[in-house]
Amino acid sequence: TLNKQIKAEKNLIAATEKDIFLYRQMGASYLCIASKAEVDFSKGLGIASATFANVIIGKHGGAIKELGNQKLDDKRIYNAGVFQIVGSALNICPESIPKDIKNDYEKRLKQLIKQNNK
């Protein structure tokens, strides 16, 4: 069984930009629907982000093509999911995103842009 698992892990393909886009949009859609159904925002975001991370870990072994062969740990993928899902949800259902979450997202986005321009 262990040998089959190792062989299966070797066949995992890193998540492409297209994959990440799909998972992010699915998470944002879930978050918007959950918010409109009056699910606690933090819980909805947590579930969407955990699902985002689980798919990348399960289907792609935690690897993202854009980052090369480096496999990300669960926490980094989860945190990336939070950021990406909030960003997409701001486009899909901006009225469902709490102001403090929106402000935190915009602040972090500015920091990332500044880092990338160096």
N, C-alpha and C positions, 0 to 999 in steps of 0.2 A: 504494500500500500504506500509506504514512504517513497519507494522508487517511482511509482506512478505519479505521486504528488510532485516530486522534483522534476520529472519529465514534463508534467503539465505546466509547471511554473516557467520552464524554459520556453514554452510556446506562447507565453503571454506577450502581447504586443502593446507597446507604450501608447497611451492615450494621445490621439492627435488633437489639433485645434478643433476640428469638426466634432470629435467626441466630447471634448470639454464644453463646447458651445451647447451641444444637446443636453448634457447633464446639468449645466448651469440653467438653461431655460426650463428644464423640467423642475428643478428645485425652485426657481422663481415662480413658476406657475403654481406649484404646490403652496408656496408661501402666500401668494395672493389669494388663492381659494381659501386657505385656512384662515387668513385674516378676515376675509369677508364673512366667513362662517363663525366669526368671533372666537376663534381659537387663540389662546394667549400667544402674542407675537414671539416671545422668546422660545416657547415650546415649538411653534411652527418652524421657526428658523433653525432650531436645533435639529429637528427631525429632517428637514430638507438638507441641511449641511451634512448630517450623518449619512444620509442616503447617498449624497454626492460622493463622499469619501469612500463609503463601502463599495460603490460601483467601480471607482478607480482602483481601489485595492484589490477587489475580487476579480475584475475583468482584465485589469492591466498591471497587476502586481505592484501598484503604487508608482509606476513609471509614467512620466509625461514626456512625450517626444521632444517638445520644445526645450526641455531641460537636459536632454541627452540620456545617458544610461543611469543617471542618479535616480534611485528610488526614494520617494518621500515617505516619511513616517506618517502614521495615522493623524497625529495632531496637526501637522503642517497641511495635510490635504484637507482636513476638516476646517481649519482656519481659512484656507484659500477658498473653500466652498462658501463659508459665511460671507466673505468679502465679495465674491463673484455673484452669489445669489442676491445679495442686497443690491448690488449694482444693476443687475438685470431687473429686479423687482421695481426699482425706482423708475424704470422705463415702462414697465407693464402696468403697475398699479401704485403710482407714487402716493396716492391718498392713503394707502394702507401701511406706509412705512412711518414709524414714529419719528418725530423731528430730531430727537437726540441720536437715533440710529443713522438718519440721513446726514446729520452734521458730522458724526464720527466717520462715516464712509467718505464724505467729501474731503475731510481733513487728511485721512489716510491716502486717498487718491492723489492729493496734491503732494504729499510726501514721496509717494512712489514715482510720480512724474519728475519731481526734483532729483531724486536719486538716479533715475535713468538718464537724465540730461547731463550728469557729471561725467 
